[in-house]
Amino acid sequence: MRLHELIRIPPSSGEITTRFWTAANCISLGRLFLLVPLFLCLRMGESGNGNLWALAIMGIALISDMLDGMVARWLKQESVWGRVLDPIADKVWIASLAIFLALPWREHPLPAGFLALVLVRDAAIVVLAAYAYGKTGVVMKSNWAGKVAMIFTALTLIVYTIYCYWEPAALEWFKPYNVMWFTVVLLFLSGFVYFYRFQRLLAAHGEEKLTKRTAELKEN
């Protein structure tokens, strides 16, 4: 049984509002504000169970990421802003956490190369999405490859948050570098998929414009 069948998530109504202040968008914005307590907890580190509290905040952020889309459907408040705000909130969260974990004062900092890959890839996706919207008026939504890559990027950051304090003997393969390199492969794969979809969207838009132009010339 699928998740939407278990919790009865209604299908998309097909109606898209231009309202900004919807319940779903407030959840997405709230996820951004969670960055403040997250950084405070990570700065505490081992003292005061700071890393464990940081994990709890990450869990809340993950739940909010799943909830905003569901709430939008439940309340029939799917919006243009939501399609933009949700992925941007995700990218800001991932980028901010990655930068913090890469700081040199940490005992096991996130490798600078991985940080650069995450930042450059996300920046490129934002630029391509903005260009596509300007050209076609279509908001490019995330796909399965991007979602899987995002999940494993978050998993990599979680591992780098807690691994130096918790090393499971039964999971020798579950080490930061192993998880990170698997995530690198997924990031490149999702980037190629996104660029392919970007090209297809522009090509389809060009064909549509050409068809309309041809029809107009025939009418004249």
Secondary structure, DSSP 8 states (H G I E B T S, - for coil): --HHHHTT-----S--B--S--HHHHHHHHHHHTHHHHHHHHHHTTGGGHHHHHHHHHHHHHHHHHHHHHHHHHTT--BHHHHHHHHHHHHHHHHHHHHHHT-TTSSS---HHHHHHHHHHHHHHHHHHHHHHHHHS------HHHHHHHHHHHHHHHHHHHTTT---TT-TT--HHHHHHHHHHHHHHHHHHHHHHHHHHHHHHHHHHHHHHHHHHHH-
